Amino acid sequence: MLIAGAVCPHPPLLIPAALGSAAADPPAKLRKVADAAAQAVSALAGARPDVIVVVGGGAAEREYGAEASGGLHAFGVGVTVGPGEPVLPLSLTVGRWLLEGAGILAHEDVPDLADEAGLAFPAEAPDVPDEAADLPAEAVSLPGEAVSLPGAVTGDRQAGRRNIAVVFQEVARNAAAGACLKLGRILADRAPRVALLAMGDACARPAREDPDVPDPAAQDYDQEVAEALAAADARWLARLDPALDDELVVAGRAAWQVLAGAARGVRMRGRLLCMSAPFGVTYLVASWEQCPTD
């Protein structure tokens, strides 16, 4: 059953090595996104789940275990996040980095807790897909520095958090709404207490056209999604039209709908922690928690 959820964006700019030499003075908007993402991920761990499922868009539907790694090589940055050969798409790579920042996963000593949570992982991970289309190239080349996530867990607290099993779930970026909702219901049934982290950016069309020119359609879409996330309105998210993904350059719709499917039949309370659009890409951060029963 879903007991907690979170939505975070997946710009490679959140990972320090992607940002070059401006670490001493990171952009305020990027710091705001990083702080909110840290808060959302920390809330997932605080819900004491049996398993955290990280869902993000990619080339196809695939599942990876806690040992899976990702990288930024498709963006010209020779960085691997995790202990092994990079196989995760960008969305899950940034998701893994967020879990590491919160102390849920470690860089080198990654626990394999599949047996403890009753989870089944594939014996071999598939080849890494091409993630070059996930974010506009303009954003990747912008200067700036990543922000260290606050609230990182160390020592005994880190060891305590690392007994949470982790699953990385790739969902096809162009998956139909019904398939995403079904996947969400399946993931919610994986354990008695499931927390789900949905990785995905909102509209990036302004970044590809002109960030300085208002885009009413993109603005309306982002605002409506933000309101749905703030209200934990799974029914509204379930009605998002996949046909708008390409038109508005939305990378997060499939992951949001997986979260909506996981929340089916569960009363959730939502908070919108951040809505920011640095570099012409809208980043939304939200936190969901299960409403207390009477």
N, C-alpha and C positions, 0 to 999 in steps of 0.2 A: 504494500500500500504506500502511496505517496504521502510523506509526512512533511516535506519541505521542497521548495523549488527556488531556482535563481536563474536570472537571465543576465548574461554578460556579453560584451562584444569581443571580437577576436582580431583586432588590428595587430600586425606584427610589431608596431611601434610600442606596444606595452612591454616587449622583451628588450632588456637593456642593449644587447649587442646590435639590435636593428637600428639604433638611433644615433650612433656616431659619437660626437664629442661634446654634446651639450648637456651632459648629465648634471652638472652643477646648477643649471638653471632650466629645468624642464618647463614646457608650456603649461600654464595654469589649467587650461582645459583638459590636458592629458593627465595632469595630476588628479584632477577631480574624478575622471573616469577610473583611474587606478585605485584611488581611495574607496570609491563606491564598490568596485569589483571585489576588493579585499573584504569589505564589510559583508557583501552578499555571500561570498564563499565561506567566510567565518561562520555566518549564520547557519549554513548547511551542516557544517561539522557540529555546531552547537545543538542541533536538533537530535544528535546521537543516532544517526541512521545505521542500519546494518551495512548498507552499501550506498555509495555515491555513484550515480551514472552520469557521465559527461557526454552530452549529445551535441554533435556539430555537423554541419553540412560538408559534403565531399562528393566524390564521383559515384559512389554506390553505397548500398547498405552493407556495412561490415561491423563486426564487433572485435575489440581488442582487449587484452588483459591489462592489469595494472603495470606490467613491465614495459608496455609499448612506449616508444619514444617518437618524437617528431623533430622537425628541423625547419630552418628558414632558407634552405639552399635555393628554393625556387625564386627567392627574392634577392639572390646574390649575397646572402649573409651566411657564412660558414659556421652556423651554430646548430647544435643538437640539444634538444630539451629531453632529458631522460637518459638512461644508462646504456642504451643500445643503438642499433641501426635505426635511422628515422623511417617510420612507416605511417605515422599519423598525418592526416590532412591539417591544414593551417588551423582550422577551428579547434580541433582537438589538441594541437600542439600548444596553443595559447591556453586552452583549458588545463592542460597538464601543468603548464607554468604557474597558473593561478593556484592549483592544488599544492604545488611545491612551495609557493610563497606563503601559504597558510599552514605549512607543516603537515599536511595530510599525506603527501608523498615526499620522499627524499630523493635527492639527485642520484645517489649511488646505491643506496641500500633500499631497494623497492620491495616491499613485502608482497608475496603471492598468497592472497587470502581467499582464493576462489573456493577451496575446499571448505573453509570455515563458513562461508556464506551460502554454500550450495550452488555456486555459479559455475558454468561451463565455459571455458575459453577455447578458441581454436588453437590447434597445435602450432600452426605457422601463421604469421601475419602476412597479408598480401602486399604487393608492391605499392610504393607510395604514389598517389595520383598527382597529376599536375594541378597545383593550386594557384597558378598565376592569375586566374580570373577572380579570385575571392575578394581582392581589394584593388582599387585603382592604382596603377603604377605610380601616379603622381604622389600618392600618399606615402608610399614606401620610401621614396627618395627624399622626402622632406627632412630637414635637420631637426634636431631635438634629442631629448634623452628620456629613457624610461624612468618611471618612478618606482622606487622600492615599495612594495606593498606593506602597509602598516599592519601591526598585529601578527607578524610572523611568529610561529611557535617554535620554541627550542627546548632542549633538555627533556625533562620528564613530561612536560605538557605535549611536546612533539611525539614522544614515544606513545603517549596515550591516544593521540589522534590517529596514529598510523595503524591502529587495529581496525580501522574502517576499510572494508573492501572497496575497490574502485574498478569500474568498468568504463571503457571508452566505446561509445556507439556512434559510428558514422552513419549518416542518413543522406541519401541522394538529394542534392540541392533542388532538383526538379521533381521530387517525389510528389505524388498526388496527395491532397489533403487527407483522404481516407486512409491511405497507407501510413501516413505520419501518425494519425490518431490511433490506428491499430497498434503500431509499434510502441506508442506511449503506454497503452494499456498493458501490453506484454511486459514492458520494462517495469511498470509499477507492481506487477505480480512476482517479480524476481525474489523478493524478500519481504518479511513483515514490515520493515521500516526502510523505505527507499527515499533518498534525496536525489533530485535531478537538477543538473546544471546545464542549461540550454545556452550554447554559444552561438551568437549570430549578430551581425550588424544590420541596422535598418538601411534606409535609402542612401545610396552612394552616387546617384545620378548627378547631383550637383558637382561632385568632384571630377566626374568625367567630362562635364560640359563647362561650367563656369561657377566656382564656389561663391562668387560675388553677386551672382544674379539669382534672385528669388525663384524658387521652383514650387509653385503652389500645390501641385499634385503630390510631390514628395513631402512637403511640409504637412499636408493634410493626412497622408498615410502615416507618417511618423507620429503625429499627435494622437491619432486614433489608436495606434498600437500602444503608445505610452499610457493612454488612459485605460486600455484593457489590462495592461500589466499591473498598473496601480490598483485596479479593482480585482485582480486575480480572476478576470473574466475569461474562463476557458472556452465558453461557448462562442464568444466573439472571436477569439483567436482561431477557433476551429473553422470559422467561415472565411478566413483570409484566402484570397484568390491567387493560386500559384501563377496565373498568367501575368500578374503584375511584377513577378520577381525580375524578369529580364527588362521589362519596361522601366522600372524604377531602380534597378540594380540593387535588389534586396538579397542579402546573403543569409538572413536569419529565419526566414519564414518557416522552413521545414522543421528546424529545431524547436521553434516556438509551438508549432502544432504538435510535435511529439510531447512537449510539456503539457499542452492542453489535453491530449489523450490520456496522459498519466494521471491528470487531476480529475478525470471523469468520476462523478459520484462522491467526490471529496470536497468538503467545504474548506476553502482556502481564504486566507487574508493576505492582501498584497500591499507592497510599498514600492513606489518608484524612487530609487535612490539617486539616479542621475539620468539626465537627458542632455547630451552635449554633441556638437557637430564640428569638431576641429577638422580642418582640411577638407570640408565639404562632405564628410561621411557622418551620418547620425549614429551615435552610440547610446544604447539604452541599458541601464542596469536596474534590475528589480529583484526583490526578495519576496518569496511566498512562504507562508507557514500555515500549517493545518489549524483550523479554528478549534478552540477547546470545546469539548462536548459538555453539555449541561449535566 
